[in-house]
Amino acid sequence: MKTMVATKSIQIQYYALLREQRGTSSEAYSTSALNLAGLYNELKEKYQFSLPINLLQVVANDRFVSWDDTINEGDLIVFIPPVAGG
């Protein structure tokens, strides 16, 4: 018996280096990733992001969350890279 993996439609926002590497600040995206770490790894492979996951923070629906949190239909996901400043 084959297991079906549900695909979820989400919104993603990118900032700083990730925005530059992706070429856009936001997008609608469909994923079957089970958690936020899986989503970032999927995007990193697809778009050749250079930042390792341990340098990022992740926000889902306006709150900081853990990389092992699940993804739900309609979530707004924001990846926050390190910000340099003076």
PyMOL Python script that loads the backbone (N, CA, C, O; Angstrom):
from pymol import cmd

cmd.read_pdbstr("""\
ATOM      1  N   MET A   1       0.833  -1.180   0.000  1.00  0.00           N
ATOM      2  CA  MET A   1       0.000   0.000   0.000  1.00  0.00           C
ATOM      3  C   MET A   1       0.877   1.242   0.000  1.00  0.00           C
ATOM      4  O   MET A   1       1.781   1.363   0.826  1.00  0.00           O
ATOM      5  N   LYS A   2       0.621   2.154  -0.906  1.00  0.00           N
ATOM      6  CA  LYS A   2       1.422   3.366  -1.038  1.00  0.00           C
ATOM      7  C   LYS A   2       0.883   4.451  -0.109  1.00  0.00           C
ATOM      8  O   LYS A   2      -0.325   4.677  -0.035  1.00  0.00           O
ATOM      9  N   THR A   3       1.793   5.117   0.595  1.00  0.00           N
ATOM     10  CA  THR A   3       1.410   6.194   1.493  1.00  0.00           C
ATOM     11  C   THR A   3       1.379   7.506   0.724  1.00  0.00           C
ATOM     12  O   THR A   3       2.329   7.840   0.017  1.00  0.00           O
ATOM     13  N   MET A   4       0.295   8.242   0.862  1.00  0.00           N
ATOM     14  CA  MET A   4       0.181   9.544   0.218  1.00  0.00           C
ATOM     15  C   MET A   4       0.688  10.623   1.174  1.00  0.00           C
ATOM     16  O   MET A   4       0.319  10.646   2.349  1.00  0.00           O
ATOM     17  N   VAL A   5       1.518  11.499   0.671  1.00  0.00           N
ATOM     18  CA  VAL A   5       2.020  12.617   1.468  1.00  0.00           C
ATOM     19  C   VAL A   5       1.249  13.859   1.043  1.00  0.00           C
ATOM     20  O   VAL A   5       1.202  14.210  -0.136  1.00  0.00           O
ATOM     21  N   ALA A   6       0.650  14.511   2.022  1.00  0.00           N
ATOM     22  CA  ALA A   6      -0.160  15.696   1.721  1.00  0.00           C
ATOM     23  C   ALA A   6       0.728  16.867   1.329  1.00  0.00           C
ATOM     24  O   ALA A   6       1.733  17.147   1.982  1.00  0.00           O
ATOM     25  N   THR A   7       0.348  17.535   0.271  1.00  0.00           N
ATOM     26  CA  THR A   7       1.030  18.755  -0.142  1.00  0.00           C
ATOM     27  C   THR A   7       0.292  19.940   0.452  1.00  0.00           C
ATOM     28  O   THR A   7      -0.936  20.015   0.404  1.00  0.00           O
ATOM     29  N   LYS A   8       1.060  20.862   1.011  1.00  0.00           N
ATOM     30  CA  LYS A   8       0.480  22.045   1.642  1.00  0.00           C
ATOM     31  C   LYS A   8       0.880  23.289   0.859  1.00  0.00           C
ATOM     32  O   LYS A   8       2.028  23.431   0.437  1.00  0.00           O
ATOM     33  N   SER A   9      -0.084  24.186   0.671  1.00  0.00           N
ATOM     34  CA  SER A   9       0.190  25.470   0.032  1.00  0.00           C
ATOM     35  C   SER A   9       0.472  26.490   1.115  1.00  0.00           C
ATOM     36  O   SER A   9      -0.337  26.692   2.021  1.00  0.00           O
ATOM     37  N   ILE A  10       1.635  27.135   1.013  1.00  0.00           N
ATOM     38  CA  ILE A  10       2.077  28.098   2.021  1.00  0.00           C
ATOM     39  C   ILE A  10       2.587  29.359   1.329  1.00  0.00           C
ATOM     40  O   ILE A  10       2.734  29.400   0.107  1.00  0.00           O
ATOM     41  N   GLN A  11       2.851  30.373   2.124  1.00  0.00           N
ATOM     42  CA  GLN A  11       3.496  31.601   1.664  1.00  0.00           C
ATOM     43  C   GLN A  11       4.870  31.669   2.333  1.00  0.00           C
ATOM     44  O   GLN A  11       4.999  31.363   3.519  1.00  0.00           O
ATOM     45  N   ILE A  12       5.880  32.064   1.586  1.00  0.00           N
ATOM     46  CA  ILE A  12       7.234  32.198   2.131  1.00  0.00           C
ATOM     47  C   ILE A  12       7.718  33.611   1.869  1.00  0.00           C
ATOM     48  O   ILE A  12       7.525  34.157   0.783  1.00  0.00           O
ATOM     49  N   GLN A  13       8.353  34.200   2.882  1.00  0.00           N
ATOM     50  CA  GLN A  13       8.998  35.500   2.726  1.00  0.00           C
ATOM     51  C   GLN A  13      10.498  35.332   2.941  1.00  0.00           C
ATOM     52  O   GLN A  13      10.939  34.596   3.823  1.00  0.00           O
ATOM     53  N   TYR A  14      11.270  36.034   2.110  1.00  0.00           N
ATOM     54  CA  TYR A  14      12.731  35.974   2.166  1.00  0.00           C
ATOM     55  C   TYR A  14      13.285  37.357   2.466  1.00  0.00           C
ATOM     56  O   TYR A  14      12.745  38.365   2.010  1.00  0.00           O
ATOM     57  N   TYR A  15      14.363  37.398   3.235  1.00  0.00           N
ATOM     58  CA  TYR A  15      15.024  38.660   3.563  1.00  0.00           C
ATOM     59  C   TYR A  15      16.528  38.547   3.314  1.00  0.00           C
ATOM     60  O   TYR A  15      17.101  37.458   3.314  1.00  0.00           O
ATOM     61  N   ALA A  16      17.144  39.706   3.101  1.00  0.00           N
ATOM     62  CA  ALA A  16      18.609  39.852   2.994  1.00  0.00           C
ATOM     63  C   ALA A  16      19.182  38.881   1.956  1.00  0.00           C
ATOM     64  O   ALA A  16      18.708  38.840   0.820  1.00  0.00           O
ATOM     65  N   LEU A  17      20.181  38.114   2.333  1.00  0.00           N
ATOM     66  CA  LEU A  17      20.880  37.241   1.393  1.00  0.00           C
ATOM     67  C   LEU A  17      19.939  36.234   0.734  1.00  0.00           C
ATOM     68  O   LEU A  17      20.076  35.952  -0.457  1.00  0.00           O
ATOM     69  N   LEU A  18      18.994  35.692   1.485  1.00  0.00           N
ATOM     70  CA  LEU A  18      18.065  34.729   0.887  1.00  0.00           C
ATOM     71  C   LEU A  18      17.213  35.388  -0.199  1.00  0.00           C
ATOM     72  O   LEU A  18      16.939  34.774  -1.231  1.00  0.00           O
ATOM     73  N   ARG A  19      16.800  36.618   0.027  1.00  0.00           N
ATOM     74  CA  ARG A  19      16.028  37.352  -0.987  1.00  0.00           C
ATOM     75  C   ARG A  19      16.881  37.548  -2.239  1.00  0.00           C
ATOM     76  O   ARG A  19      16.395  37.375  -3.357  1.00  0.00           O
ATOM     77  N   GLU A  20      18.148  37.909  -2.052  1.00  0.00           N
ATOM     78  CA  GLU A  20      19.040  38.099  -3.196  1.00  0.00           C
ATOM     79  C   GLU A  20      19.239  36.795  -3.958  1.00  0.00           C
ATOM     80  O   GLU A  20      19.204  36.783  -5.189  1.00  0.00           O
ATOM     81  N   GLN A  21      19.447  35.701  -3.236  1.00  0.00           N
ATOM     82  CA  GLN A  21      19.695  34.420  -3.894  1.00  0.00           C
ATOM     83  C   GLN A  21      18.442  33.876  -4.570  1.00  0.00           C
ATOM     84  O   GLN A  21      18.540  33.235  -5.616  1.00  0.00           O
ATOM     85  N   ARG A  22      17.283  34.116  -4.002  1.00  0.00           N
ATOM     86  CA  ARG A  22      16.025  33.640  -4.588  1.00  0.00           C
ATOM     87  C   ARG A  22      15.549  34.562  -5.711  1.00  0.00           C
ATOM     88  O   ARG A  22      14.897  34.112  -6.653  1.00  0.00           O
ATOM     89  N   GLY A  23      15.872  35.842  -5.609  1.00  0.00           N
ATOM     90  CA  GLY A  23      15.460  36.792  -6.627  1.00  0.00           C
ATOM     91  C   GLY A  23      14.060  37.337  -6.425  1.00  0.00           C
ATOM     92  O   GLY A  23      13.494  37.947  -7.332  1.00  0.00           O
ATOM     93  N   THR A  24      13.495  37.123  -5.242  1.00  0.00           N
ATOM     94  CA  THR A  24      12.175  37.647  -4.904  1.00  0.00           C
ATOM     95  C   THR A  24      12.058  37.736  -3.386  1.00  0.00           C
ATOM     96  O   THR A  24      12.790  37.065  -2.658  1.00  0.00           O
ATOM     97  N   SER A  25      11.138  38.567  -2.919  1.00  0.00           N
ATOM     98  CA  SER A  25      10.968  38.714  -1.473  1.00  0.00           C
ATOM     99  C   SER A  25       9.889  37.793  -0.911  1.00  0.00           C
ATOM    100  O   SER A  25       9.821  37.578   0.299  1.00  0.00           O
ATOM    101  N   SER A  26       9.044  37.247  -1.793  1.00  0.00           N
ATOM    102  CA  SER A  26       8.010  36.334  -1.304  1.00  0.00           C
ATOM    103  C   SER A  26       7.485  35.479  -2.442  1.00  0.00           C
ATOM    104  O   SER A  26       7.630  35.824  -3.615  1.00  0.00           O
ATOM    105  N   GLU A  27       6.872  34.359  -2.083  1.00  0.00           N
ATOM    106  CA  GLU A  27       6.292  33.486  -3.081  1.00  0.00           C
ATOM    107  C   GLU A  27       5.269  32.554  -2.437  1.00  0.00           C
ATOM    108  O   GLU A  27       5.344  32.236  -1.251  1.00  0.00           O
ATOM    109  N   ALA A  28       4.317  32.133  -3.255  1.00  0.00           N
ATOM    110  CA  ALA A  28       3.427  31.033  -2.886  1.00  0.00           C
ATOM    111  C   ALA A  28       4.185  29.753  -3.237  1.00  0.00           C
ATOM    112  O   ALA A  28       4.840  29.680  -4.277  1.00  0.00           O
ATOM    113  N   TYR A  29       4.093  28.743  -2.366  1.00  0.00           N
ATOM    114  CA  TYR A  29       4.899  27.540  -2.554  1.00  0.00           C
ATOM    115  C   TYR A  29       4.102  26.340  -2.079  1.00  0.00           C
ATOM    116  O   TYR A  29       3.372  26.425  -1.091  1.00  0.00           O
ATOM    117  N   SER A  30       4.239  25.231  -2.772  1.00  0.00           N
ATOM    118  CA  SER A  30       3.620  23.967  -2.359  1.00  0.00           C
ATOM    119  C   SER A  30       4.710  23.011  -1.926  1.00  0.00           C
ATOM    120  O   SER A  30       5.710  22.836  -2.622  1.00  0.00           O
ATOM    121  N   THR A  31       4.513  22.392  -0.772  1.00  0.00           N
ATOM    122  CA  THR A  31       5.532  21.487  -0.240  1.00  0.00           C
ATOM    123  C   THR A  31       4.897  20.270   0.408  1.00  0.00           C
ATOM    124  O   THR A  31       3.770  20.322   0.902  1.00  0.00           O
ATOM    125  N   SER A  32       5.634  19.186   0.398  1.00  0.00           N
ATOM    126  CA  SER A  32       5.226  18.002   1.148  1.00  0.00           C
ATOM    127  C   SER A  32       6.173  17.777   2.325  1.00  0.00           C
ATOM    128  O   SER A  32       6.123  16.732   2.973  1.00  0.00           O
ATOM    129  N   ALA A  33       7.037  18.762   2.603  1.00  0.00           N
ATOM    130  CA  ALA A  33       7.949  18.661   3.756  1.00  0.00           C
ATOM    131  C   ALA A  33       7.135  18.494   5.037  1.00  0.00           C
ATOM    132  O   ALA A  33       6.068  19.089   5.189  1.00  0.00           O
ATOM    133  N   LEU A  34       7.642  17.689   5.941  1.00  0.00           N
ATOM    134  CA  LEU A  34       6.921  17.413   7.185  1.00  0.00           C
ATOM    135  C   LEU A  34       7.131  18.488   8.239  1.00  0.00           C
ATOM    136  O   LEU A  34       6.274  18.706   9.096  1.00  0.00           O
ATOM    137  N   ASN A  35       8.288  19.163   8.170  1.00  0.00           N
ATOM    138  CA  ASN A  35       8.564  20.203   9.170  1.00  0.00           C
ATOM    139  C   ASN A  35       9.357  21.337   8.518  1.00  0.00           C
ATOM    140  O   ASN A  35       9.705  21.275   7.338  1.00  0.00           O
ATOM    141  N   LEU A  36       9.632  22.363   9.305  1.00  0.00           N
ATOM    142  CA  LEU A  36      10.294  23.555   8.774  1.00  0.00           C
ATOM    143  C   LEU A  36      11.735  23.282   8.350  1.00  0.00           C
ATOM    144  O   LEU A  36      12.217  23.877   7.386  1.00  0.00           O
ATOM    145  N   ALA A  37      12.421  22.398   9.051  1.00  0.00           N
ATOM    146  CA  ALA A  37      13.781  22.032   8.632  1.00  0.00           C
ATOM    147  C   ALA A  37      13.743  21.358   7.265  1.00  0.00           C
ATOM    148  O   ALA A  37      14.572  21.651   6.404  1.00  0.00           O
ATOM    149  N   GLY A  38      12.794  20.467   7.066  1.00  0.00           N
ATOM    150  CA  GLY A  38      12.648  19.808   5.769  1.00  0.00           C
ATOM    151  C   GLY A  38      12.328  20.800   4.671  1.00  0.00           C
ATOM    152  O   GLY A  38      12.825  20.678   3.551  1.00  0.00           O
ATOM    153  N   LEU A  39      11.494  21.786   4.989  1.00  0.00           N
ATOM    154  CA  LEU A  39      11.164  22.825   4.012  1.00  0.00           C
ATOM    155  C   LEU A  39      12.408  23.617   3.632  1.00  0.00           C
ATOM    156  O   LEU A  39      12.670  23.822   2.447  1.00  0.00           O
ATOM    157  N   TYR A  40      13.181  24.066   4.622  1.00  0.00           N
ATOM    158  CA  TYR A  40      14.367  24.854   4.285  1.00  0.00           C
ATOM    159  C   TYR A  40      15.350  24.017   3.467  1.00  0.00           C
ATOM    160  O   TYR A  40      15.934  24.519   2.507  1.00  0.00           O
ATOM    161  N   ASN A  41      15.537  22.759   3.832  1.00  0.00           N
ATOM    162  CA  ASN A  41      16.464  21.908   3.077  1.00  0.00           C
ATOM    163  C   ASN A  41      15.976  21.714   1.636  1.00  0.00           C
ATOM    164  O   ASN A  41      16.781  21.674   0.706  1.00  0.00           O
ATOM    165  N   GLU A  42      14.663  21.595   1.457  1.00  0.00           N
ATOM    166  CA  GLU A  42      14.086  21.495   0.110  1.00  0.00           C
ATOM    167  C   GLU A  42      14.363  22.766  -0.699  1.00  0.00           C
ATOM    168  O   GLU A  42      14.773  22.695  -1.857  1.00  0.00           O
ATOM    169  N   LEU A  43      14.136  23.920  -0.081  1.00  0.00           N
ATOM    170  CA  LEU A  43      14.379  25.194  -0.753  1.00  0.00           C
ATOM    171  C   LEU A  43      15.869  25.421  -1.014  1.00  0.00           C
ATOM    172  O   LEU A  43      16.250  25.932  -2.068  1.00  0.00           O
ATOM    173  N   LYS A  44      16.703  25.039  -0.053  1.00  0.00           N
ATOM    174  CA  LYS A  44      18.148  25.216  -0.191  1.00  0.00           C
ATOM    175  C   LYS A  44      18.664  24.432  -1.400  1.00  0.00           C
ATOM    176  O   LYS A  44      19.495  24.925  -2.163  1.00  0.00           O
ATOM    177  N   GLU A  45      18.170  23.225  -1.560  1.00  0.00           N
ATOM    178  CA  GLU A  45      18.582  22.414  -2.702  1.00  0.00           C
ATOM    179  C   GLU A  45      18.030  22.985  -4.012  1.00  0.00           C
ATOM    180  O   GLU A  45      18.747  23.057  -5.010  1.00  0.00           O
ATOM    181  N   LYS A  46      16.779  23.382  -4.007  1.00  0.00           N
ATOM    182  CA  LYS A  46      16.124  23.878  -5.218  1.00  0.00           C
ATOM    183  C   LYS A  46      16.715  25.203  -5.695  1.00  0.00           C
ATOM    184  O   LYS A  46      16.925  25.395  -6.893  1.00  0.00           O
ATOM    185  N   TYR A  47      16.985  26.122  -4.753  1.00  0.00           N
ATOM    186  CA  TYR A  47      17.429  27.471  -5.109  1.00  0.00           C
ATOM    187  C   TYR A  47      18.909  27.732  -4.816  1.00  0.00           C
ATOM    188  O   TYR A  47      19.387  28.851  -5.004  1.00  0.00           O
ATOM    189  N   GLN A  48      19.625  26.725  -4.364  1.00  0.00           N
ATOM    190  CA  GLN A  48      21.061  26.841  -4.092  1.00  0.00           C
ATOM    191  C   GLN A  48      21.376  27.906  -3.045  1.00  0.00           C
ATOM    192  O   GLN A  48      22.331  28.667  -3.200  1.00  0.00           O
ATOM    193  N   PHE A  49      20.567  27.961  -1.970  1.00  0.00           N
ATOM    194  CA  PHE A  49      20.854  28.887  -0.871  1.00  0.00           C
ATOM    195  C   PHE A  49      22.187  28.516  -0.243  1.00  0.00           C
ATOM    196  O   PHE A  49      22.500  27.335  -0.091  1.00  0.00           O
ATOM    197  N   SER A  50      22.970  29.518   0.120  1.00  0.00           N
ATOM    198  CA  SER A  50      24.304  29.272   0.662  1.00  0.00           C
ATOM    199  C   SER A  50      24.332  29.196   2.195  1.00  0.00           C
ATOM    200  O   SER A  50      25.290  28.681   2.772  1.00  0.00           O
ATOM    201  N   LEU A  51      23.299  29.699   2.846  1.00  0.00           N
ATOM    202  CA  LEU A  51      23.321  29.738   4.312  1.00  0.00           C
ATOM    203  C   LEU A  51      22.915  28.402   4.926  1.00  0.00           C
ATOM    204  O   LEU A  51      21.889  27.832   4.553  1.00  0.00           O
ATOM    205  N   PRO A  52      23.718  27.900   5.870  1.00  0.00           N
ATOM    206  CA  PRO A  52      23.322  26.684   6.578  1.00  0.00           C
ATOM    207  C   PRO A  52      22.178  26.996   7.554  1.00  0.00           C
ATOM    208  O   PRO A  52      22.043  28.118   8.041  1.00  0.00           O
ATOM    209  N   ILE A  53      21.383  25.998   7.817  1.00  0.00           N
ATOM    210  CA  ILE A  53      20.189  26.169   8.642  1.00  0.00           C
ATOM    211  C   ILE A  53      20.513  26.703  10.041  1.00  0.00           C
ATOM    212  O   ILE A  53      19.706  27.421  10.630  1.00  0.00           O
ATOM    213  N   ASN A  54      21.677  26.358  10.567  1.00  0.00           N
ATOM    214  CA  ASN A  54      22.015  26.781  11.935  1.00  0.00           C
ATOM    215  C   ASN A  54      22.260  28.284  12.057  1.00  0.00           C
ATOM    216  O   ASN A  54      22.345  28.794  13.174  1.00  0.00           O
ATOM    217  N   LEU A  55      22.375  29.005  10.944  1.00  0.00           N
ATOM    218  CA  LEU A  55      22.547  30.456  10.991  1.00  0.00           C
ATOM    219  C   LEU A  55      21.232  31.219  10.858  1.00  0.00           C
ATOM    220  O   LEU A  55      21.211  32.447  10.939  1.00  0.00           O
ATOM    221  N   LEU A  56      20.137  30.490  10.654  1.00  0.00           N
ATOM    222  CA  LEU A  56      18.843  31.124  10.415  1.00  0.00           C
ATOM    223  C   LEU A  56      17.914  30.975  11.610  1.00  0.00           C
ATOM    224  O   LEU A  56      18.065  30.077  12.438  1.00  0.00           O
ATOM    225  N   GLN A  57      16.948  31.887  11.670  1.00  0.00           N
ATOM    226  CA  GLN A  57      15.805  31.727  12.557  1.00  0.00           C
ATOM    227  C   GLN A  57      14.589  31.569  11.654  1.00  0.00           C
ATOM    228  O   GLN A  57      14.593  32.003  10.502  1.00  0.00           O
ATOM    229  N   VAL A  58      13.553  30.943  12.192  1.00  0.00           N
ATOM    230  CA  VAL A  58      12.356  30.722  11.387  1.00  0.00           C
ATOM    231  C   VAL A  58      11.128  31.214  12.152  1.00  0.00           C
ATOM    232  O   VAL A  58      10.994  31.014  13.359  1.00  0.00           O
ATOM    233  N   VAL A  59      10.247  31.862  11.406  1.00  0.00           N
ATOM    234  CA  VAL A  59       8.998  32.399  11.950  1.00  0.00           C
ATOM    235  C   VAL A  59       7.849  31.775  11.174  1.00  0.00           C
ATOM    236  O   VAL A  59       7.888  31.701   9.946  1.00  0.00           O
ATOM    237  N   ALA A  60       6.831  31.326  11.890  1.00  0.00           N
ATOM    238  CA  ALA A  60       5.607  30.832  11.257  1.00  0.00           C
ATOM    239  C   ALA A  60       4.438  31.621  11.828  1.00  0.00           C
ATOM    240  O   ALA A  60       4.213  31.650  13.038  1.00  0.00           O
ATOM    241  N   ASN A  61       3.705  32.256  10.930  1.00  0.00           N
ATOM    242  CA  ASN A  61       2.511  33.002  11.335  1.00  0.00           C
ATOM    243  C   ASN A  61       2.812  34.000  12.453  1.00  0.00           C
ATOM    244  O   ASN A  61       2.106  34.059  13.460  1.00  0.00           O
ATOM    245  N   ASP A  62       3.869  34.779  12.254  1.00  0.00           N
ATOM    246  CA  ASP A  62       4.246  35.888  13.143  1.00  0.00           C
ATOM    247  C   ASP A  62       4.782  35.474  14.511  1.00  0.00           C
ATOM    248  O   ASP A  62       4.760  36.270  15.449  1.00  0.00           O
ATOM    249  N   ARG A  63       5.259  34.240  14.632  1.00  0.00           N
ATOM    250  CA  ARG A  63       5.908  33.858  15.893  1.00  0.00           C
ATOM    251  C   ARG A  63       7.131  32.987  15.613  1.00  0.00           C
ATOM    252  O   ARG A  63       7.130  32.147  14.713  1.00  0.00           O
ATOM    253  N   PHE A  64       8.181  33.216  16.416  1.00  0.00           N
ATOM    254  CA  PHE A  64       9.381  32.393  16.286  1.00  0.00           C
ATOM    255  C   PHE A  64       9.036  30.964  16.690  1.00  0.00           C
ATOM    256  O   PHE A  64       8.364  30.736  17.696  1.00  0.00           O
ATOM    257  N   VAL A  65       9.503  30.013  15.899  1.00  0.00           N
ATOM    258  CA  VAL A  65       9.176  28.602  16.130  1.00  0.00           C
ATOM    259  C   VAL A  65      10.436  27.758  16.003  1.00  0.00           C
ATOM    260  O   VAL A  65      11.507  28.253  15.652  1.00  0.00           O
ATOM    261  N   SER A  66      10.282  26.485  16.294  1.00  0.00           N
ATOM    262  CA  SER A  66      11.369  25.515  16.210  1.00  0.00           C
ATOM    263  C   SER A  66      11.418  24.908  14.807  1.00  0.00           C
ATOM    264  O   SER A  66      10.400  24.809  14.123  1.00  0.00           O
ATOM    265  N   TRP A  67      12.606  24.509  14.398  1.00  0.00           N
ATOM    266  CA  TRP A  67      12.774  23.901  13.073  1.00  0.00           C
ATOM    267  C   TRP A  67      11.999  22.596  12.945  1.00  0.00           C
ATOM    268  O   TRP A  67      11.676  22.187  11.829  1.00  0.00           O
ATOM    269  N   ASP A  68      11.692  21.930  14.058  1.00  0.00           N
ATOM    270  CA  ASP A  68      10.956  20.670  13.958  1.00  0.00           C
ATOM    271  C   ASP A  68       9.441  20.850  14.029  1.00  0.00           C
ATOM    272  O   ASP A  68       8.707  19.862  14.051  1.00  0.00           O
ATOM    273  N   ASP A  69       8.961  22.095  14.065  1.00  0.00           N
ATOM    274  CA  ASP A  69       7.517  22.349  14.015  1.00  0.00           C
ATOM    275  C   ASP A  69       6.960  21.925  12.660  1.00  0.00           C
ATOM    276  O   ASP A  69       7.628  22.044  11.632  1.00  0.00           O
ATOM    277  N   THR A  70       5.734  21.432  12.678  1.00  0.00           N
ATOM    278  CA  THR A  70       5.091  20.997  11.435  1.00  0.00           C
ATOM    279  C   THR A  70       4.609  22.193  10.622  1.00  0.00           C
ATOM    280  O   THR A  70       4.469  23.302  11.139  1.00  0.00           O
ATOM    281  N   ILE A  71       4.361  21.949   9.357  1.00  0.00           N
ATOM    282  CA  ILE A  71       3.856  22.955   8.430  1.00  0.00           C
ATOM    283  C   ILE A  71       2.373  22.686   8.216  1.00  0.00           C
ATOM    284  O   ILE A  71       1.958  21.541   8.030  1.00  0.00           O
ATOM    285  N   ASN A  72       1.585  23.745   8.244  1.00  0.00           N
ATOM    286  CA  ASN A  72       0.147  23.620   8.026  1.00  0.00           C
ATOM    287  C   ASN A  72      -0.273  24.396   6.790  1.00  0.00           C
ATOM    288  O   ASN A  72       0.361  25.384   6.421  1.00  0.00           O
ATOM    289  N   GLU A  73      -1.327  23.954   6.165  1.00  0.00           N
ATOM    290  CA  GLU A  73      -1.902  24.624   5.007  1.00  0.00           C
ATOM    291  C   GLU A  73      -2.108  26.102   5.328  1.00  0.00           C
ATOM    292  O   GLU A  73      -2.670  26.449   6.366  1.00  0.00           O
ATOM    293  N   GLY A  74      -1.645  26.971   4.424  1.00  0.00           N
ATOM    294  CA  GLY A  74      -1.857  28.404   4.576  1.00  0.00           C
ATOM    295  C   GLY A  74      -0.866  29.129   5.465  1.00  0.00           C
ATOM    296  O   GLY A  74      -0.985  30.340   5.652  1.00  0.00           O
ATOM    297  N   ASP A  75       0.119  28.415   6.024  1.00  0.00           N
ATOM    298  CA  ASP A  75       1.119  29.068   6.887  1.00  0.00           C
ATOM    299  C   ASP A  75       1.876  30.153   6.127  1.00  0.00           C
ATOM    300  O   ASP A  75       2.084  30.067   4.917  1.00  0.00           O
ATOM    301  N   LEU A  76       2.280  31.171   6.875  1.00  0.00           N
ATOM    302  CA  LEU A  76       3.206  32.189   6.377  1.00  0.00           C
ATOM    303  C   LEU A  76       4.541  31.929   7.055  1.00  0.00           C
ATOM    304  O   LEU A  76       4.664  32.071   8.271  1.00  0.00           O
ATOM    305  N   ILE A  77       5.535  31.550   6.270  1.00  0.00           N
ATOM    306  CA  ILE A  77       6.857  31.178   6.784  1.00  0.00           C
ATOM    307  C   ILE A  77       7.854  32.268   6.398  1.00  0.00           C
ATOM    308  O   ILE A  77       7.884  32.728   5.256  1.00  0.00           O
ATOM    309  N   VAL A  78       8.668  32.670   7.374  1.00  0.00           N
ATOM    310  CA  VAL A  78       9.710  33.678   7.140  1.00  0.00           C
ATOM    311  C   VAL A  78      11.033  33.099   7.633  1.00  0.00           C
ATOM    312  O   VAL A  78      11.140  32.667   8.781  1.00  0.00           O
ATOM    313  N   PHE A  79      12.026  33.095   6.769  1.00  0.00           N
ATOM    314  CA  PHE A  79      13.380  32.689   7.151  1.00  0.00           C
ATOM    315  C   PHE A  79      14.183  33.965   7.413  1.00  0.00           C
ATOM    316  O   PHE A  79      14.249  34.848   6.558  1.00  0.00           O
ATOM    317  N   ILE A  80      14.787  34.057   8.588  1.00  0.00           N
ATOM    318  CA  ILE A  80      15.515  35.261   8.974  1.00  0.00           C
ATOM    319  C   ILE A  80      17.002  34.941   9.071  1.00  0.00           C
ATOM    320  O   ILE A  80      17.441  34.233   9.977  1.00  0.00           O
ATOM    321  N   PRO A  81      17.776  35.480   8.114  1.00  0.00           N
ATOM    322  CA  PRO A  81      19.222  35.276   8.135  1.00  0.00           C
ATOM    323  C   PRO A  81      19.889  36.223   9.112  1.00  0.00           C
ATOM    324  O   PRO A  81      19.263  37.171   9.586  1.00  0.00           O
ATOM    325  N   PRO A  82      21.164  35.972   9.420  1.00  0.00           N
ATOM    326  CA  PRO A  82      21.882  36.922  10.272  1.00  0.00           C
ATOM    327  C   PRO A  82      21.953  38.286   9.605  1.00  0.00           C
ATOM    328  O   PRO A  82      22.106  38.388   8.388  1.00  0.00           O
ATOM    329  N   VAL A  83      21.842  39.314  10.398  1.00  0.00           N
ATOM    330  CA  VAL A  83      21.856  40.683   9.879  1.00  0.00           C
ATOM    331  C   VAL A  83      23.092  41.395  10.420  1.00  0.00           C
ATOM    332  O   VAL A  83      23.315  41.446  11.629  1.00  0.00           O
ATOM    333  N   ALA A  84      23.879  41.933   9.521  1.00  0.00           N
ATOM    334  CA  ALA A  84      25.060  42.714   9.930  1.00  0.00           C
ATOM    335  C   ALA A  84      24.650  44.172  10.068  1.00  0.00           C
ATOM    336  O   ALA A  84      23.808  44.667   9.319  1.00  0.00           O
ATOM    337  N   GLY A  85      25.231  44.824  10.996  1.00  0.00           N
ATOM    338  CA  GLY A  85      24.903  46.232  11.174  1.00  0.00           C
ATOM    339  C   GLY A  85      25.938  46.912  12.047  1.00  0.00           C
ATOM    340  O   GLY A  85      26.807  46.263  12.630  1.00  0.00           O
ATOM    341  N   GLY A  86      25.834  48.206  12.128  1.00  0.00           N
ATOM    342  CA  GLY A  86      26.834  48.903  12.913  1.00  0.00           C
ATOM    343  C   GLY A  86      26.213  49.899  13.837  1.00  0.00           C
ATOM    344  O   GLY A  86      26.922  50.580  14.578  1.00  0.00           O
TER     345      GLY A  86
END
""", "prot")
cmd.dss("prot")
cmd.show_as("cartoon", "prot")
cmd.util.cbc("prot")
cmd.orient("prot")
